[in-house]
Amino acid sequence: MAVGPFSEQVRESRVELVDAWSKHVTSLLDLLSQAGAITEEDVSLVRGGGCLGDRDRMRNLLDVLYSRGEDACCAFFKVMPRVQTASGTKNPNISIQPNLQEHLQRHREVLGKEHGPKHSGNIKAKAPDSRQAKPYTDITLSKRPGYEVHLQHQHEAAMVGESFRGHAQESKGQGEICVFREMYQSLLAVPGDGLTLLSGVAGSGKTTVVRRLVHEWSSQKDSKKIILSLSFRELNLLTEPDSLQGLLSMHYSHLKPVLTEIMGDKLERVLLILDGLDEFCFPLDFKRTPKCSDPERAMPVGAMVVNLLKGNLLPGISILLTSRPHAVSKVPPELVNVFCSVLGFTPAQQQEYFRHNCSSVQAGAQVWDYVSTHKPLQLMCHVPAFCWIVSTALYNGSPGLTQPVPAADNSKSVSEDVTPSAPCIPTDPSAVLITSSVKTLTITDIYCCFLKSILVFHGEGREEDSRWRLLQDAPRILQESRPVLRGLGVLAFQGLVERRFLFDCADLDRAGLSLDRADVSRGVFLVEILKEDSTSLTLEKNFYFIHTSVQEFLAATYFVYESLSGSDPFAGQQPHTFKLPPALQRLMTSTSKKLLGAKGLLKRHVKKALLWSEQKQSGHMDLFCRFVSGLMVPRTRLTLDGLFPRTGSLFCSSSPSTPSTAPPFYLSLLHSQLQSCSLCPERQVNVCHCLYEAQDSGLSQRLQSWLQVLAQMPRSEHSSLEKKDWSELAFLLQLSPDLDTLKLDAQGLDAEGLRRLLPVLPLFRTLSLGQNPLGPEGAAVLSKALKTPACRVERLWVVKTGLGCEGVRILSDTLKDNRTVVDLRMAINDISDGGAGHLADLLKTNCALKDIRLRDNQITDKGAELLMDALTENSTLQYLWLFDNKFTKDGVKKLIEFSKTRTNLEIKVCV
Ligand SMILES: Nc1ncnc2c1ncn2[C@@H]1O[C@H](COP(=O)(O)OP(=O)(O)OP(=O)(O)O)[C@@H](O)[C@H]1O
């Protein structure tokens, strides 16, 4: 039985509680049993056969609650306000600590316990030794006044590491780099900063920052700040209007007696944390929500949040709001005082993370060595949640991931009598991964190993077994896990289709995942994959996958499993459309199976999945498709041997060994998707990620050729780039965090090619794209890149790119709002006086450009006049190159004279 603050309060306030609540004992019993906090047996025990009075029944109830522990006592305090509202009685003061300081001390203790450091998902993690005493690895953040939004239509996994690119060189315009301690100090300062918005991709550590902040504050007795912390996941459960006062007193019942005092004259001391805006399912209408400044007035929870963020409710408090990037734009920029981004772990912090979170220093070093030599992996490891997934996968080591390496003698004999597909097993499992580089590592490989390691090593009663015995037994364990994995897959897939990330007990039941069943190892597994959402605002249990990428992986596992088994993964997944009766559904499936055959059906399903993701331009299916592509590789599936049905010679009749690429039909499906011009650039890059996961054999050669192009090396005879697919280059560039300059002069790059590079164009400081047929359409693409809020382009070199007057017009319009480009080179573009006029308009408002080069552009004296006129209003331009244009002698003279009048401006012209 867990004793905590609520149990203590039940014990200590026994007399007051009996006095005040005996007359409500029947309602309390009803609500507590509905909430599952007490059992039927408890209820009859409390009633005592019907002959007891209210006070005795109340005493019995308190005894039962105390014996049931902290959760039951907490439930008791939560149902109290409901009884109170229903009966209309005034709340009896149950406080035993009338003094504000004592209440705040108690509050600190409660929050401190709730926000204590948690070990990552592994419930069987060993007790931390002295090396692991540090529960958090420091994380890198950036901080700046104001607001920043990210590229839309991009899966957040694709944005991983992008923020670091900008900061590697300097932090100009991107905010200053800081660490947790600085953020902690500014958030706990009195008075505070108003609204601080903390943005970061999934798993980047926002909630961990919140936990650490609250935990450290709880032990700082002299802190003047009073922290109140709520998560949007909890707020989602408030379907009925409520007042802020009601909400807080329900959430923090121990603060109830002093809430009015806190909300009265202590507002500048309050820090309200609202965690996970992206999960909030109610609309936030900042324009039309009625203003409300009364904390006692009931309103829908969306209106409450709007009024809090606008400062109508509790004016003067500080707020820390956390969100994934895609939801940041829900908040109007003018309300945000400080914008922080979680950049994640730097390589040094990753190394430190592995040192502290692997079972030994040596294991940590090996994992780091491996990660640091695999760029795609290292890029993903900027995100702490990936570090955990990667270290679990790598450390536990699944030999299925790689080819066998020469095994130690003693292990060789062991491996020989394992299943035929099991590879040799060396003495140290991690060594398999660390030493072998036979197979390219994909993200799917990592997730397969992660899942296998949890299933095989983390089950109840497995710790005594040797790792080798367990690995030998893995196919059996995986086969036995099929039902539970299928259930998780159904849940994950359905959630993905409906964009749902929180599931209730009914969802779990429908997926056959009832947690009540007495299957211990299955329970343990579920606990590691599905986290219970310990909401304190209602008593309903909710669950979410430990990380969204794990949900996406399990959805893909389910999808591929069903497709390989000849079933339709989409069956029953269209809740809003007409559903066939199950018998008819089965009949149709078996008929199409006969007509199409297993191979035809599989083709049909994967095609549908790819098309489906293509239609979801939001990108939320990107990672799912990557995993499906990875799992189409028979060798990758081998890591989860025992789980997938054996497809025999379905797609690999000619191959005696397990194929290490996806079947040809699948690869050609991806290639034809890549050719499609209707796909948006981000989706096209994702198709390349899919090709990478599917182990397309030509991809690595083509990437090598792209590297030669980037290095401006003469194309080798054996170059595999007969036809350039610019999406592949965009893919390659996404994996290259160190690139600062994109130099693609004279590469035949046209507007369509440039469009495919769009996701990466804004990331570079120098874009050198001269001598390419870009034309005005290309200028329009560049314009989109320059409009991206995260744009870093400083030097835009588009010499001889066929821009013409129209292209210059498009670029000039965009540059009016751009603050990053300082150097614009557009010689030999035939821009004429019309183009010069557009640039002149630009110069009247732009304060960033320092250098413009316009050699050989058919500009006459008229164009020169327009430019000089505009330059009288511009004080930032330092160089204007006008060689080889069509000026008269008079025109040249005027330009030189004008230049002399400007000390900071040099105009170059042929004399
Ligand atoms: N500073 C840290 N030190 C060690 N581990 C960390 C740190 N930050 C995050 N982690 C690990 O990453 C996991 C995910 O972190 P967290 O839940 O804080 O991310 P998040 O940004 O809130 O994600 P989401 O947007 O999905 O809610 C944690 O469970 C923990 O294992």
The ligand as an ORCA input file, in Angstrom:
! r2SCAN-3c Opt
* xyz 0 1
  N      17.380     15.585    -20.495
  C      17.148     14.279    -20.636
  N      17.980     13.376    -20.092
  C      17.767     12.059    -20.247
  N      16.736     11.535    -20.930
  C      15.877     12.384    -21.496
  C      16.021     13.803    -21.385
  N      15.021     14.400    -22.058
  C      14.271     13.402    -22.562
  N      14.777     12.199    -22.232
  C      14.254     10.880    -22.652
  O      13.411     11.066    -23.780
  C      12.080     10.608    -23.501
  C      11.072     11.560    -24.141
  O      11.148     12.821    -23.489
  P       9.858     13.748    -23.256
  O       8.667     12.920    -22.971
  O      10.264     14.782    -22.287
  O       9.703     14.385    -24.694
  P       8.576     15.400    -25.225
  O       9.304     16.435    -26.009
  O       7.743     15.868    -24.102
  O       7.782     14.436    -26.198
  P       6.283     14.529    -26.758
  O       6.215     15.721    -27.674
  O       6.163     13.226    -27.483
  O       5.382     14.650    -25.572
  C      11.993     10.554    -21.985
  O      11.119      9.544    -21.560
  C      13.416     10.217    -21.572
  O      13.640      8.821    -21.691
*
